[in-house]
Amino acid sequence: MGTEQSWVRYWRDGSYPLEAMQAHFFDHVYAPHSHDTYSFGITDVGAQRFHCRGAAHTSGAGMVMAFNPDDVHDGRAAAELGYQYRIVHIGPALVRDVLTDATGKGAAAMPLFGQPVLHDTTLIRALARLHAVLSGPADPGVRDECLTAAVLAAARRGATRAPRLRAESASAQRQIARRALALLRESCLEPSLTPLPAAALAEAIGCSRYTLYRAFRAEYGLAPSAYQRQLRLRRARDLMAMGISPAAAAAATGFADQAHFTRWFHRAYGLTPGTFHRALGVG
C-alpha cells in the first residue's frame, strides 16, 4: 500500500480483460515495467514524471498518460505533494473487438499511440466514465457502452491513425432505434427481468453495437442501457404498488443489490424506494 499517506484501490472485471486502479502516491517509485494491455491514466492531482520511449515526460492534472502494450515506463511524483491518478487497463483483444465492431472491418488494425501524454478533455470524460463503472456496481450494458466510448475516444483522438467508423443513413438508424425500443419493451414483460446485454440486442436487430448506440441515442436521447434501466425502474414501481417490498422489487427487476436500486430510484424520482413504498400504504 506504500507509505502511511499513500493509498491504492484496485478493481478487475470478472468478464473482460479490464482493470482499474486509483491511487495517491507520495514517495512510491515505479521500476521500469510494461503491461500487456493498453493503459490510460488520468492525472487528477499533482504531477507524475516518467520515462517512456527514450524520453522524459510529465503528466500534470487534467492530462492523460497513454501506453501501448509493452511500452516500458517508470514513474514517480514530480514534487513532494505527490500525485493522484486513475488508470484503466484494456486488453488488446478487447480493443480490437470494439474497433472491428465500430468500423465494420473483418479485423481492425490495432491503434498506436505515438505520444505518451495527451491533453484532451473529451478523452478524459470517456475514460473517467469507464473507470467509474469498473470501480462500482454497474449493469453490463453500461459497462459495454462506456468501454466502446472510451476505446473510440482514445483511438480517434490519440492514435497515430484514427479509425474510419461505419455510418448508416438516417432512415436506417431510425429503424434500428425503433426495433431496439420494441425489443427492450418486450424484455420488460418477462416474469424475471434481467438487463438485456448490448451484444444480444445488436445481434437480434442485425447491426453492430456501435451502430445501435449511435442510432438509439440519436432517436431517443438516451443510451440503450439508460432507457432499459428506466423501464426497469417503472416496473419496480408497479411491483411496489402491488405490495411487493423494495428489496423484492429490486431483485425482480435485475438490480445488483438494494443499494444499487435505491441509488438509481432516487436519481430518477427524487425519493427512495422505501419512501415510495410507505406512501402507498400497501404490503
C-alpha positions as CSV (number, residue, x, y, z in Angstrom):
1,M,0.0,0.0,0.0
2,G,3.0,2.3,0.0
3,T,3.6,4.8,2.9
4,E,1.0,5.7,5.5
5,Q,-0.1,8.7,3.5
6,S,-0.3,6.8,0.2
7,W,-3.3,4.7,-0.8
8,V,-4.4,2.4,-3.6
9,R,-7.7,1.0,-4.8
10,Y,-7.9,-1.7,-7.5
11,W,-10.8,-3.4,-9.4
12,R,-10.9,-6.1,-12.0
13,D,-13.8,-7.0,-14.3
14,G,-14.9,-10.6,-14.0
15,S,-15.9,-11.0,-17.7
16,Y,-13.4,-8.9,-19.7
17,P,-9.7,-8.2,-19.6
18,L,-10.4,-4.9,-17.9
19,E,-8.7,-3.5,-14.8
20,A,-9.0,-0.1,-13.0
21,M,-6.9,1.4,-10.3
22,Q,-6.9,4.7,-8.3
23,A,-4.0,5.8,-6.2
24,H,-2.4,8.7,-4.4
25,F,1.4,8.3,-4.1
26,F,4.0,10.4,-2.4
27,D,7.3,8.6,-2.4
28,H,6.4,5.5,-4.4
29,V,8.8,4.9,-7.3
30,Y,7.7,2.6,-10.2
31,A,10.6,0.5,-11.5
32,P,10.8,0.3,-15.3
33,H,8.0,-2.1,-16.4
34,S,5.4,-2.6,-19.1
35,H,1.8,-4.0,-19.4
36,D,0.3,-6.5,-21.9
37,T,-2.6,-4.1,-22.2
38,Y,-3.4,-0.6,-23.5
39,S,-3.2,1.6,-20.4
40,F,-4.7,5.1,-20.0
41,G,-4.1,7.1,-16.8
42,I,-5.8,10.3,-15.8
43,T,-3.8,12.5,-13.5
44,D,-6.2,14.2,-11.1
45,V,-3.9,16.0,-8.6
46,G,-0.3,16.9,-8.7
47,A,2.0,15.6,-11.4
48,Q,3.8,12.3,-12.3
49,R,7.2,12.2,-14.0
50,F,8.2,9.2,-16.1
51,H,10.4,7.9,-18.8
52,C,9.0,6.2,-21.9
53,R,10.3,5.6,-25.4
54,G,13.7,7.2,-24.7
55,A,12.4,10.5,-23.3
56,A,11.3,12.1,-20.1
57,H,7.6,13.1,-19.7
58,T,5.4,14.8,-17.1
59,S,1.6,14.3,-16.8
60,G,0.0,17.0,-14.8
61,A,-3.6,17.4,-13.5
62,G,-6.0,17.2,-16.4
63,M,-3.7,15.1,-18.6
64,V,-3.8,11.5,-19.8
65,M,-0.9,9.0,-20.0
66,A,-1.3,6.6,-22.9
67,F,0.7,3.4,-23.1
68,N,0.7,0.9,-25.8
69,P,1.1,-2.8,-24.9
70,D,4.8,-3.5,-23.9
71,D,5.7,0.2,-23.7
72,V,8.4,0.3,-21.0
73,H,7.9,3.1,-18.5
74,D,8.7,4.1,-14.9
75,G,7.1,6.7,-12.7
76,R,7.4,8.9,-9.6
77,A,5.9,12.1,-8.1
78,A,7.2,15.3,-9.8
79,A,7.0,17.1,-6.4
80,E,6.8,16.5,-2.7
81,L,3.0,16.8,-2.7
82,G,2.7,13.6,-4.7
83,Y,0.1,12.9,-7.3
84,Q,-3.3,11.2,-7.5
85,Y,-4.4,9.4,-10.6
86,R,-6.9,6.9,-12.1
87,I,-5.9,4.3,-14.7
88,V,-7.7,1.7,-16.8
89,H,-6.0,-1.3,-18.5
90,I,-7.8,-2.7,-21.6
91,G,-6.8,-6.0,-23.2
92,P,-5.7,-5.7,-26.8
93,A,-8.2,-8.3,-27.9
94,L,-11.0,-6.2,-26.4
95,V,-9.7,-3.1,-28.2
96,R,-9.7,-5.0,-31.5
97,D,-13.2,-6.2,-30.9
98,V,-14.5,-2.7,-30.2
99,L,-12.8,-1.3,-33.3
100,T,-13.9,-4.2,-35.6
101,D,-17.5,-3.7,-34.4
102,A,-17.3,0.1,-35.0
103,T,-15.6,0.1,-38.4
104,G,-17.2,-3.0,-39.9
105,K,-13.9,-4.4,-41.0
106,G,-13.0,-8.1,-40.6
107,A,-10.1,-7.3,-38.3
108,A,-9.5,-3.7,-37.5
109,A,-5.9,-2.5,-37.3
110,M,-4.6,-2.0,-33.7
111,P,-4.1,1.6,-32.8
112,L,-0.7,3.0,-31.9
113,F,-0.4,5.9,-29.5
114,G,2.7,8.0,-30.5
115,Q,2.5,10.5,-27.6
116,P,2.7,9.1,-24.0
117,V,0.9,12.3,-22.7
118,L,-2.3,13.6,-24.1
119,H,-4.3,16.7,-23.1
120,D,-7.9,16.1,-24.3
121,T,-11.0,16.8,-22.2
122,T,-13.2,14.6,-24.3
123,L,-10.9,11.7,-23.8
124,I,-10.7,12.3,-20.1
125,R,-14.5,12.3,-19.8
126,A,-14.8,9.0,-21.7
127,L,-12.0,7.3,-19.6
128,A,-13.5,8.7,-16.3
129,R,-16.9,7.2,-17.1
130,L,-15.3,3.8,-17.9
131,H,-13.3,3.9,-14.6
132,A,-16.4,4.8,-12.7
133,V,-18.4,1.8,-13.9
134,L,-15.4,-0.6,-13.3
135,S,-15.0,0.7,-9.7
136,G,-18.6,0.4,-8.7
137,P,-21.8,-1.7,-9.4
138,A,-22.9,-1.2,-13.0
139,D,-25.0,-3.2,-15.5
140,P,-23.1,-5.0,-18.2
141,G,-24.8,-2.8,-20.8
142,V,-23.5,0.4,-19.1
143,R,-20.0,-1.1,-19.0
144,D,-20.1,-2.1,-22.7
145,E,-21.3,1.4,-23.7
146,C,-18.6,3.1,-21.6
147,L,-15.9,0.7,-22.9
148,T,-16.9,1.4,-26.5
149,A,-16.9,5.2,-25.9
150,A,-13.5,5.1,-24.2
151,V,-11.8,3.0,-26.8
152,L,-13.2,5.0,-29.7
153,A,-12.3,8.3,-28.0
154,A,-8.8,7.1,-27.4
155,A,-8.4,5.8,-31.0
156,R,-9.9,8.8,-32.6
157,R,-8.2,11.5,-30.5
158,G,-4.8,10.0,-29.6
159,A,-3.8,7.3,-32.1
160,T,-1.5,8.0,-34.9
161,R,-4.2,6.9,-37.4
162,A,-7.8,7.4,-36.5
163,P,-10.2,4.6,-37.4
164,R,-12.9,5.2,-40.1
165,L,-16.2,4.4,-38.4
166,R,-19.1,2.8,-40.2
167,A,-22.1,5.1,-41.0
168,E,-25.8,4.3,-41.6
169,S,-28.4,6.5,-43.3
170,A,-30.8,8.5,-41.1
171,S,-33.7,6.3,-42.1
172,A,-31.7,3.1,-41.3
173,Q,-30.7,4.5,-37.9
174,R,-34.3,5.3,-37.2
175,Q,-35.4,1.8,-38.0
176,I,-32.7,0.3,-35.8
177,A,-33.6,2.5,-32.9
178,R,-37.3,1.7,-33.1
179,R,-36.6,-2.0,-33.4
180,A,-34.4,-1.8,-30.3
181,L,-37.1,0.1,-28.4
182,A,-39.6,-2.6,-29.2
183,L,-37.2,-5.4,-28.0
184,L,-36.4,-3.6,-24.8
185,R,-40.1,-3.1,-24.0
186,E,-40.7,-6.8,-24.7
187,S,-37.9,-7.8,-22.4
188,C,-39.6,-5.8,-19.6
189,L,-42.7,-8.1,-19.8
190,E,-40.7,-11.2,-18.9
191,P,-41.5,-12.6,-15.4
192,S,-37.8,-12.5,-14.4
193,L,-36.5,-9.2,-15.7
194,T,-32.7,-9.2,-16.3
195,P,-30.8,-6.5,-18.2
196,L,-30.6,-7.3,-21.9
197,P,-26.9,-7.2,-23.0
198,A,-26.0,-4.8,-25.7
199,A,-24.4,-7.6,-27.8
200,A,-27.6,-9.6,-27.7
201,L,-29.7,-6.6,-28.6
202,A,-27.5,-5.7,-31.5
203,E,-27.4,-9.3,-32.7
204,A,-31.2,-9.5,-32.6
205,I,-31.5,-6.4,-34.7
206,G,-28.7,-7.4,-37.1
207,C,-26.4,-4.4,-36.5
208,S,-23.2,-3.6,-34.8
209,R,-23.1,-2.5,-31.1
210,Y,-21.7,0.9,-32.2
211,T,-24.5,1.5,-34.7
212,L,-27.0,0.5,-32.0
213,Y,-25.6,3.0,-29.5
214,R,-25.4,5.8,-32.0
215,A,-28.9,5.2,-33.6
216,F,-30.7,4.8,-30.3
217,R,-29.2,7.9,-28.7
218,A,-29.9,10.0,-31.8
219,E,-33.6,8.9,-31.8
220,Y,-34.4,8.9,-28.1
221,G,-31.7,10.9,-26.3
222,L,-30.6,8.1,-24.1
223,A,-28.2,5.2,-24.4
224,P,-30.0,1.8,-24.7
225,S,-28.8,0.8,-21.2
226,A,-30.2,4.0,-19.7
227,Y,-33.6,3.5,-21.4
228,Q,-33.6,-0.1,-20.3
229,R,-32.9,1.0,-16.7
230,Q,-35.8,3.5,-16.9
231,L,-38.1,0.7,-17.9
232,R,-36.9,-1.5,-15.1
233,L,-37.5,1.3,-12.6
234,R,-41.0,1.7,-13.9
235,R,-41.6,-2.0,-13.5
236,A,-40.2,-1.8,-9.9
237,R,-42.7,1.0,-9.1
238,D,-45.6,-1.1,-10.4
239,L,-44.4,-4.1,-8.3
240,M,-44.2,-2.0,-5.2
241,A,-47.7,-0.6,-5.9
242,M,-48.9,-4.2,-5.8
243,G,-47.5,-4.6,-2.3
244,I,-44.1,-6.1,-3.2
245,S,-41.3,-5.0,-0.9
246,P,-38.5,-2.7,-2.3
247,A,-35.9,-5.5,-1.8
248,A,-38.1,-8.0,-3.7
249,A,-38.8,-5.4,-6.4
250,A,-35.1,-4.7,-6.8
251,A,-34.3,-8.4,-7.2
252,A,-37.2,-8.9,-9.7
253,T,-36.1,-6.1,-11.9
254,G,-32.4,-7.1,-12.2
255,F,-30.6,-4.6,-10.0
256,A,-27.4,-5.8,-8.5
257,D,-28.4,-5.1,-4.9
258,Q,-30.7,-2.9,-2.8
259,A,-28.1,-0.1,-2.7
260,H,-27.8,-0.1,-6.5
261,F,-31.6,0.0,-6.8
262,T,-32.0,2.8,-4.2
263,R,-29.4,5.0,-5.9
264,W,-30.9,4.8,-9.3
265,F,-34.5,5.1,-8.0
266,H,-33.6,8.3,-6.1
267,R,-31.8,9.7,-9.1
268,A,-34.8,9.1,-11.3
269,Y,-37.7,10.1,-8.9
270,G,-36.1,12.2,-6.1
271,L,-37.1,9.8,-3.3
272,T,-36.1,6.4,-2.0
273,P,-38.0,3.2,-2.8
274,G,-38.8,2.9,0.9
275,T,-40.4,6.3,0.9
276,F,-42.4,5.5,-2.2
277,H,-43.5,2.1,-0.8
278,R,-44.6,3.6,2.6
279,A,-46.6,6.3,0.9
280,L,-48.6,3.7,-1.0
281,G,-49.8,2.2,2.3
282,V,-49.7,-1.4,0.9
283,G,-47.9,-4.5,1.9
